Amino acid sequence: MSVPNMPIGAVAQAGQSVSHCCALASYLAAQSLITSGQATGLLNAYNSAFGAAAASLAAAAGGAQLQMESIWYAGTLPTALLAFNTAAAPFFLDTRPNDHPIGNWLAIIAAIGATNPTG
């Protein structure tokens, strides 16, 4: 099997960043600090971009690391991170203060995807 040319640290960084983003969104939604529409939009972005079937943001957070590893082995991690960011970003606007924490994670995820090569 051919392993993509990406340092394993980058895969861990991607997995942890996506996990933190989803976990934080789950918490913010439970506290009614983001809308259910935003939470659903982020979950749909996760499932679509990473080929997952997470039933909740908490489940997405828990499975993100393993999901990133399988995508890395497929050689599509940067593309998947970009797709996630592109799909999720419109739900979190800079003009709404409660959106800033998720927007910050999305910026980190976009940077990880943009700076890491793939197989």
C-alpha positions in Angstrom: 0.0 0.0 0.0 1.2 3.5 -0.8 1.2 5.9 2.1 0.6 9.5 1.3 3.5 11.9 1.8 2.1 13.7 4.9 3.7 13.7 8.4 1.7 11.7 10.9 1.8 14.8 13.2 -0.3 16.7 10.6 -2.9 13.9 10.6 -3.0 14.1 14.4 -3.3 17.9 14.3 -6.1 17.7 11.7 -8.0 15.1 13.8 -7.6 17.0 17.0 -8.7 20.3 15.4 -11.8 18.8 13.8 -12.6 17.0 17.1 -12.2 20.2 19.1 -14.4 22.1 16.6 -17.2 19.6 16.8 -16.9 19.2 20.6 -17.1 22.9 21.1 -20.0 23.3 18.8 -21.8 20.5 20.7 -21.3 22.4 23.9 -22.3 25.8 22.5 -25.5 24.2 21.0 -26.3 22.6 24.4 -26.0 26.0 26.0 -28.1 27.7 23.3 -25.2 29.8 22.3 -25.4 28.7 18.7 -28.6 27.7 16.9 -29.7 24.1 16.1 -29.4 25.1 12.5 -25.7 25.9 12.9 -25.1 22.7 14.8 -26.9 20.7 12.1 -25.0 22.5 9.4 -21.7 21.7 11.0 -22.6 18.0 11.5 -23.8 17.8 7.9 -20.5 19.4 6.7 -18.5 16.8 8.8 -20.5 13.8 7.5 -20.3 15.0 3.9 -16.6 16.1 3.8 -15.3 13.1 5.7 -17.6 10.3 4.5 -18.9 9.8 8.0 -22.2 8.9 9.5 -22.0 10.6 12.9 -25.4 11.0 14.5 -24.3 14.0 16.7 -21.5 16.5 17.0 -20.3 14.6 20.1 -20.1 11.5 18.0 -18.2 13.4 15.3 -15.8 14.8 17.9 -15.2 11.3 19.2 -14.5 9.8 15.8 -12.6 12.6 14.1 -9.1 11.2 14.7 -9.9 7.8 13.3 -11.8 9.5 10.4 -8.8 11.7 9.6 -6.4 8.7 9.5 -8.5 6.8 7.0 -8.8 9.9 4.8 -5.1 10.4 5.1 -4.4 6.8 3.9 -6.7 7.5 1.0 -4.6 10.5 0.1 -7.4 13.1 0.3 -7.0 14.7 3.7 -6.3 18.3 2.5 -9.2 18.1 0.0 -11.5 16.8 2.8 -10.5 19.5 5.2 -11.1 22.2 2.6 -14.5 20.7 1.8 -15.4 20.6 5.5 -14.4 24.2 6.0 -16.2 25.4 2.8 -19.4 23.7 3.9 -19.3 24.8 7.5 -18.0 28.3 7.3 -21.2 30.0 6.0 -23.0 28.9 9.2 -20.6 30.9 11.4 -20.3 34.6 10.7 -17.7 37.0 12.1 -20.5 39.5 12.9 -22.0 37.2 15.6 -19.8 37.0 18.7 -20.9 33.4 19.7 -19.8 32.2 16.3 -16.2 33.3 16.8 -14.9 30.2 18.6 -16.1 27.9 15.8 -14.9 30.3 13.2 -11.5 30.3 14.8 -11.3 26.4 14.6 -12.5 26.5 11.0 -9.6 28.9 10.2 -7.1 26.5 11.8 -8.6 23.6 10.0 -8.4 25.5 6.7 -4.7 26.3 7.4 -3.9 22.7 8.1 -5.5 21.6 4.9 -3.7 24.3 2.8 -0.3 23.7 4.2 -0.1 19.9 4.1 0.7 17.9 0.9 -1.0 14.7 0.1 0.1 11.4 -1.6 
